[in-house]
Each structure stands twice: as structure tokens, then as C-alpha cells.
């Protein structure tokens, strides 16, 4: 359950990247990787883990909006 948001952000990133709809794909991919690293390597429910989760949630929401507008 904890990895639902990062998986969703990666899947949405791959869909939009393959459709060439991302203007700054390196920045979006970097945000996803930083959020994923924060969730994987920090202790669960620590401040870094929560920031990584929120970063991935923000990216997933923005990518879902962009996919809906596509």
C-alpha cells in the first residue's frame, strides 16, 4: 500500500514520456527518483520519508492532470 503512489507516478511518467507530452522529462524523472530514494532509504514515517511521499504524490497528480488534458 505504501508504494502505490510511487508506482502510479512512474507509470504515468512512462505513459507521458512515450507520448512525447513532457517538455522537461529530465526534471520530472529527477523528482520521481528523489522521492523514490527518500521513501526507500529513509525510515518509515520519518520526515524524509513523508517528504518523498508528498513529492511523488505531487508529481503523480500533476501527471494525471496532464494525461487527462492530452
C-alpha positions in Angstrom: 0.0 0.0 0.0 2.9 2.4 0.7 4.3 2.0 -2.8 1.1 2.7 -4.6 1.8 6.4 -5.1 5.4 6.0 -6.4 4.3 3.2 -8.8 1.5 5.4 -10.1 3.9 8.3 -10.7 6.3 6.1 -12.6 3.6 4.6 -14.7 2.1 8.0 -15.5 5.6 9.3 -16.3 6.2 6.4 -18.7 2.9 6.9 -20.5 3.5 10.6 -21.0 7.2 10.2 -21.9 6.3 7.6 -24.6 3.7 10.0 -26.0 6.2 12.9 -26.0 4.0 15.0 -23.9 6.6 16.1 -21.3 8.6 19.2 -22.0 11.0 18.7 -19.1 11.2 14.9 -18.8 14.6 15.0 -17.0 13.2 17.3 -14.3 10.1 15.2 -13.8 12.2 12.0 -13.8 14.6 13.5 -11.3 11.7 14.4 -8.9 10.4 10.9 -9.1 13.8 9.4 -8.4 14.4 11.8 -5.4 11.0 10.9 -4.0 11.6 7.2 -4.5 15.0 7.3 -2.9 13.5 9.2 0.1 10.9 6.5 0.5 13.3 3.6 0.0 16.2 4.6 2.2 14.7 6.7 5.0 13.0 5.0 8.0 9.2 4.7 7.6 7.2 7.7 8.8 10.3 9.9 9.2 10.3 13.4 7.9 12.4 12.5 4.8 10.0 9.6 4.0 7.0 11.8 4.2 8.6 14.5 2.0 9.4 11.8 -0.6 5.9 10.5 -0.4 4.5 14.1 -0.9 6.9 14.7 -3.7 5.7 11.6 -5.5 2.1 12.4 -4.8 2.5 15.9 -6.3 4.2 14.5 -9.4 1.5 11.9 -9.8 -1.3 14.4 -9.5 0.3 16.8 -12.0 1.0 14.0 -14.5 -2.6 12.7 -14.1 -3.9 16.2 -14.9 -1.6 16.4 -17.9 -2.7 13.0 -19.1 -6.4 14.0 -18.8 -5.7 17.2 -20.8 -4.0 15.2 -23.5 
